[in-house]
Amino acid sequence: MSEREAATETIADLLVIGAGPTGLACAIEAQRAGFNAILVDKGCLCNSLFHYPSNMTFFTTPELLEIGDIPFSSPNQKPNRNEALEYYRKVAEHYRLDVRQYETVQRVTGSDGNFTVHTSDRFGRPLEHRARKLVIATGYYDLPNYLNIPGEDLNKVFHYYHDPHPYYGLDVLVIGGKNSAAIAALDLWRHGARVTLVHRGAEMHRHVKYWILPDINNRIKNGEIAAFFSSNVTRIAEDQVTLATPQGDVALANHFVFALTGYRPDFEFLEALGVRLDENNDRCPVCDPATLESNVAGIYLAGVVIAGERTNEIFIENGRFHGKQIAGDLHAKLS
C-alpha cells in the first residue's frame, strides 16, 4: 500500500489545519496527552513566519515564543525571523510531529468522531485524512486586505514584503500605516530605494513598535521618505500611481507598489465548516472559551482565528497556550 493510499485507511485522534507555532503547540499537547495527531498546511512549516521580511526582528523575547517546553536559546534580546524558523524546525523534529506540508484543504466532510479532510497536493492530486477531532489554526497572514482599485492586479504590486535588494534606485510606493508598512519603508530606503508612503490615517498608527515609530517619523520629517497622510491610492498604472490627497489628486512616478494594508482570517473557510461568526463582535467565531470547541462539535479553534477581525489581540505569545486547553478537552472526551 502506498503512503497516499494509507492516508485514507487510518484515523487520527486529532488533525490540525495549520502548521504554524500555534498549530504545532496543539499537536504537541495532544501527543503529550496520549493522542496521535497530524498537521496539514498549504505551505511549509511555519509558512506565515517564512513569508515575513527576511531580516525581521520579533517584538517579544525568545522565552515568550517557546512551545512544548523546549527552550528558545538566542544571543539576541529580541530574536529574528531566521532564529524562529530554526527553533520551530527543531521543535517539530524533537517531537517527531507528523506534518503534511504543501497540502491545501479543499473541504471537510463527516462529523464529530469521524471527520474526513479532503486536501490536494502541489500538483492538484487529491488526498484524504480521517480524524476524530479537528483544530483550525490557520492564522490570518495568508489573506491580504485588498484595495480593490484599478491596477492592483499588475505584477508590480505586492501584498508581502521580503527583501529590499531588487528595488535599489527605483521609485517604490508603500501603502499602510502599521508595522509592516513602516518596516518595509525603512528597509527599502536604507537600501537605496526612493520611497513614498501613503496612509489613510492622519499619522502612523499607534500600534507601530515603539523603537520603529520615531525612526519612521524622523525619516518622514527629514524628507528622506516622502509621505502622504489622510490619503488613498485610487489607481495603479504601469509607470505611475494616482493618489487622492487633501490637496487634490497627485500622480507619482512608480516602479513597484507594496500594499501592506493588513490581513484577515479565512472567514469563508470557517463558515463552510459550519462555524458561526458573531457579526456583532468583529466576526469572532463562536467557541467555548474554556475548551475552545466551536459551535460545531469536534471542531476546535486556536490562535488568532479566535479573535475574528481583531487580529492584534492574539499572537504566538498567548496563542501557544491554546493547545493545552484543547488537549484537556480531548482527554475528557476521548479517554
For each residue, the residues with C-beta under 8 A, 3 or more apart:
1: 5 6 9
2: 5 6
3: 6 7
4: 7 125 127
5: 1 2 8 9
6: 1 2 3 9 10
7: 3 4 10 127 128 129
8: 5 128 129 130
9: 1 5 6
10: 6 7 130
11: 114 130 131 132
12: 15 36 37 38 129 130 131 132
13: 30 35 36 37 131 132 133 330 334
14: 26 27 30 35 36 37 38 131 132 133 134 135 330
15: 12 37 38 39 40 115 117 129 131 133 134 135
16: 19 23 26 27 37 38 39 40 134 135 137 302
17: 23 39 40 41 105 117 134 135 136 137 138
18: 22 23 39 41 135 136 137 138 139 303
19: 16 23 24 39 40 41 45 46 47 99 101
20: 23 24 41 46 47 48 49 137 139 303
21: 24 25 46 49 65 67 88 316 319 320
22: 18 25 26 137 139 302 303 304 316 319 320 322 323
23: 16 17 18 19 20 26 27 39 41 135 137 302 303
24: 19 20 21 27 28 39 46 67 68 88 91 92 97
25: 21 22 28 29 67 68 302 319 320 321 322 323
26: 14 16 22 23 29 30 37 135 137 300 302 322 323 326 327
27: 14 16 23 24 30 31 37 38 39 95 97 98 323
28: 24 25 31 32 67 68 91 95 97 323
29: 25 26 32 33 68 323 324 326 327
30: 13 14 26 27 33 35 36 37 323 326 327 330
31: 27 28 34 35 36 37 95 97
32: 28 29 68 327
33: 29 30 327 328 330 331
34: 31 331 335
35: 13 14 30 31 327 330 334
36: 12 13 14 30 31 98
37: 12 13 14 15 16 26 27 30 31 97 98
38: 12 14 15 16 27 98 99 100 129 131
39: 15 16 17 18 19 23 24 27 97 98 99 100
40: 15 16 17 19 99 100 103 105 117 119 129
41: 17 18 19 20 23 44 45 47 99 100 101 102 103
42: 47 102 103 104 105 142
43: 47 50 101 102 142
44: 41 47 50 101 102
45: 19 41 50 88 89 92 99 101
46: 19 20 21 24 49 50 84 85 88
47: 19 20 41 42 43 44 50 51 142
48: 20 51 52 139 141 142
49: 20 21 46 52 81 84 85 88
50: 43 44 45 46 47 85
51: 47 48 141 160 162
52: 48 49 56 81
53: 56 81 161 162 163 183 184 187
54: 81 82 162 163
55: 80 81 187
56: 52 53 80 81 183
57: 76 78 79 80 81
58: 65 78 79 80 81 84
59: 78 209
60: 64 65 78 315 316 317
61: 64 65 77 78 79
62: 65 66 72 73 74 76 79 83 87
63: 66 71 72
64: 60 61 316 317
65: 21 58 60 61 62 72 79 84 87 316 317 320
66: 62 63 69 70 71 72 320
67: 21 24 25 28 70 88 91 320 323
68: 24 25 28 29 32 91 94 95
69: 66
70: 66 67 87 90 91 94
71: 63 66
72: 62 63 65 66 79 83 87
73: 62
74: 62 79 83
75:
76: 57 62 79 80 83
77: 61
78: 57 58 59 60 61
79: 57 58 61 62 65 72 74 76 83 84 87
80: 55 56 57 58 76 83 84
81: 49 52 53 54 55 56 57 58 84 85
82: 54 85 86
83: 62 72 74 76 79 80 86 87
84: 46 49 58 65 79 80 81 87 88
85: 46 49 50 81 82 88 89
86: 82 83 89 90
87: 62 65 70 72 79 83 84 90 91
88: 21 24 45 46 49 67 84 85 91 92
89: 45 85 86 92 93
90: 70 86 87 93 94
91: 24 28 67 68 70 87 88 94 95
92: 24 45 88 89 95 97 99
93: 89 90 96
94: 68 70 90 91
95: 27 28 31 68 91 92
96: 93
97: 24 27 28 31 37 39 92
98: 27 36 37 38 39
99: 19 38 39 40 41 45 92
100: 38 39 40 41 103 119 127 129
101: 19 41 43 44 45
102: 41 42 43 44 121 122
103: 40 41 42 100 119 120 121 127
104: 42 119 120
105: 17 40 42 108 117 118 119 269
106: 118 119 120 126
107: 118 272
108: 105 115 116 117 118 134 272 273
109: 115 116 118
110: 114 115 116 130
111: 114 115 297 298
112: 115 132 133 296 297 298 299
113: 132 133 298
114: 11 110 111 130 132
115: 15 108 109 110 111 112 130 131 132 133 134 298 299
116: 108 109 110 128 129 130
117: 15 17 40 105 108 128 129 130 131 134
118: 105 106 107 108 109 126 127 128
119: 40 100 103 104 105 106 126 127 128 129
120: 103 104 106 124 125 126 127
121: 102 103 124 125 127
122: 102
123:
124: 120 121
125: 4 120 121
126: 106 118 119 120
127: 4 7 100 103 118 119 120 121
128: 7 8 116 117 118 119
129: 7 8 12 15 38 40 100 116 117 119
130: 8 10 11 12 110 114 115 116 117
131: 11 12 13 14 15 38 115 117 134
132: 11 12 13 14 112 113 114 115 298 334
133: 13 14 15 112 113 115 298 299 300 330 333 334
134: 14 15 16 17 108 115 117 131 298 299 300
135: 14 15 16 17 18 23 26 299 300 301 302 326
136: 17 18 269 270 273 275 294 299 300 301 302 305
137: 16 17 18 20 22 23 26 301 302 303 305 322
138: 17 18 142 265 266 269 303 305
139: 18 20 22 48 142 265 303 304 305
140: 143 263 264 265 266 304 305 311
141: 48 51 263
142: 42 43 47 48 138 139 263 266
143: 140 263 264 265 266
144: 159 160 259 261 262 263
145: 261 262 263 264
146: 152 159 259
147: 152 175 233 259 261
148: 152
149: 152 233 234 235 236
150: 234 235 236
151: 154 157 235 236 237 241
152: 146 147 148 149 157 236 259
153: 157
154: 151 157 236 237 238
155:
156: 236 238 254 255 256 257
157: 151 152 153 154 236 256 257 259
158: 161 256 257 258 259
159: 144 146 258 259 260 261
160: 51 144 260
161: 53 158 180 183 184 187 258 260
162: 51 53 54
163: 53 54 166
164: 167 168 187 188 190 191 192 193
165: 168 191
166: 163
167: 164 170 172 188 191 192 193 255 256
168: 164 165 191 192 193
169: 192 193 194
170: 167 193 194 255 256
171: 193 194 196 252 253 254 255 256
172: 167 188 193 194 195 196 254 255 256 257 258
173: 195 196 197 198 233 241 252 254 256 257 258
174: 181 184 185 188 195 196 197 198 257 258 260
175: 147 181 197 198 199 233 257 258 259 260 261
176: 180 181 197 199 258 259 260 261 262
177: 181 182 197 199 200 201 203 204 205 208 229
178: 181 182 204 205 207 208 260 262
179: 182 183 207 208 209 212
180: 161 176 183 184 260 262
181: 174 175 176 177 178 184 185 197 199 258 260
182: 177 178 179 185 186 204 208 209 212 213 215 216
183: 53 56 161 179 180 186 187 212
184: 53 161 174 180 181 187 188 258 260
185: 174 181 182 188 189 195 197 216 219 225
186: 182 183 189 190 212 215 216 219 225
187: 53 55 161 164 183 184 190 191
188: 164 167 172 174 184 185 191 193 195
189: 185 186 193 195 219 224 225
190: 164 186 187
191: 164 165 167 168 187 188
192: 164 167 168 169
193: 164 167 168 169 170 171 172 188 189
194: 169 170 171 172
195: 172 173 174 185 188 189 225 226
196: 171 172 173 174 225 226 227 228 252
197: 173 174 175 176 177 181 185 216 220 225 226 227 228
198: 173 174 175 227 228 231 232 233 243
199: 175 176 177 181 203 204 205 227 228 229 231
200: 177 230 231 232
201: 177 204 205 229 230
202: 229 230
203: 177 199 229
204: 177 178 182 199 201 208 213 216 217
205: 177 178 199 201 208
206:
207: 178 179 312
208: 177 178 179 182 204 205 212 213 216
209: 59 179 182 212 213
210: 213
211: 214 215
212: 179 182 183 186 208 209 215 216
213: 182 204 208 209 210 216 217
214: 211 217 218
215: 182 186 211 212 218 219
216: 182 185 186 197 204 208 212 213 219 220 225
217: 204 213 214 220 221
218: 214 215 221 222
219: 185 186 189 215 216 222 224 225
220: 197 216 217 223 224 225 226 227
221: 217 218
222: 218 219
223: 220 226
224: 189 219 220
225: 185 186 189 195 196 197 216 219 220
226: 195 196 197 220 223
227: 196 197 198 199 220
228: 196 197 198 199 231 243 245 250
229: 177 199 201 202 203
230: 200 201 202 245 246
231: 198 199 200 228 243 244 245 246 250
232: 198 200 243 244
233: 147 149 173 175 198 236 241 242 243 244 257 259
234: 149 150 242 243 244 249
235: 149 150 151 241 242
236: 149 150 151 152 154 156 157 233 241 242 254 257
237: 151 154 240 241 242
238: 154 156
239: 253 254 255
240: 237 251 252 253 254
241: 151 173 233 235 236 237 251 252 254 257
242: 233 234 235 236 237 249 250 251 252
243: 198 228 231 232 233 234 249 250 251 252
244: 231 232 233 234 249
245: 228 230 231 248 249 250
246: 230 231
247: 250
248: 245
249: 234 242 243 244 245
250: 228 231 242 243 245 247
251: 240 241 242 243
252: 171 173 196 240 241 242 243
253: 171 239 240
254: 156 171 172 173 236 239 240 241 257
255: 156 167 170 171 172 239
256: 156 157 158 167 170 171 172 173
257: 156 157 158 172 173 174 175 233 236 241 254
258: 158 159 161 172 173 174 175 176 181 184
259: 144 146 147 152 157 158 159 175 176 233
260: 159 160 161 174 175 176 178 180 181 184
261: 144 145 147 159 175 176
262: 144 145 176 178 180 311
263: 140 141 142 143 144 145 311
264: 140 143 145 267 309 311
265: 138 139 140 143 270 304 305 308 309 311
266: 138 140 142 143 269 270 305
267: 264 270 271 277 283
268: 271 272
269: 105 136 138 266 272 273
270: 136 265 266 267 273 275 277 285 305
271: 267 268 274 275 276 277
272: 107 108 268 269
273: 108 136 269 270 294 296 299
274: 271 295 296 299
275: 136 270 271 285 286 287 294 295 296 299 301
276: 271 285 286 294 295
277: 267 270 271 283 284 285 286 308
278: 281 282 283 284 285 286 308
279: 283
280:
281: 278 284 308
282: 278 307 308 309 310
283: 267 277 278 279 308 309
284: 277 278 281 306 307 308 309 310
285: 270 275 276 277 278 294 301 305 306 308
286: 275 276 277 278 294 295
287: 275 292 293 294 295 300 301 306
288: 291 292 293 294
289: 292
290: 325
291: 288 300 325 326 328 329
292: 287 288 289 300 301 302 306 322 325 326 329
293: 287 288 297 298 299 300 326 329
294: 136 273 275 276 285 286 287 288 299 300 301
295: 274 275 276 286 287
296: 112 273 274 275 299
297: 111 112 293
298: 111 112 113 115 132 133 134 293
299: 112 115 133 134 135 136 273 274 275 293 294 296
300: 26 133 134 135 136 287 291 292 293 294 326 329
301: 135 136 137 275 285 287 292 294 305 306
302: 16 22 23 25 26 135 136 137 292 305 306 319 322 323 326
303: 18 20 22 23 137 138 139 306 314 319 322
304: 22 139 140 265 307 311 313 314 315 319
305: 136 137 138 139 140 265 266 270 285 301 302 308
306: 284 285 287 292 301 302 303 314 322
307: 282 284 304 310 311 313 314
308: 265 277 278 281 282 283 284 285 305
309: 264 265 282 283 284
310: 282 284 307 313
311: 140 262 263 264 265 304 307 314
312: 207
313: 304 307 310
314: 303 304 306 307 311 318 319
315: 60 304 318 319
316: 21 22 60 64 65 319 320
317: 60 64 65 320
318: 314 315 321
319: 21 22 25 302 303 304 314 315 316 322
320: 21 22 25 65 66 67 316 317 323
321: 25 318 324 325
322: 22 25 26 137 292 302 303 306 319 325 326
323: 22 25 26 27 28 29 30 67 302 320 326 327
324: 29 321 327 328
325: 290 291 292 321 322 328 329
326: 26 29 30 135 291 292 293 300 302 322 323 329 330
327: 26 29 30 32 33 35 323 324 330 331
328: 33 291 324 325 331 332
329: 291 292 293 300 325 326 332 333
330: 13 14 30 33 35 133 326 327 333 334 335
331: 33 34 327 328 334 335
332: 328 329 335
333: 133 329 330
334: 13 35 132 133 330 331
335: 34 330 331 332
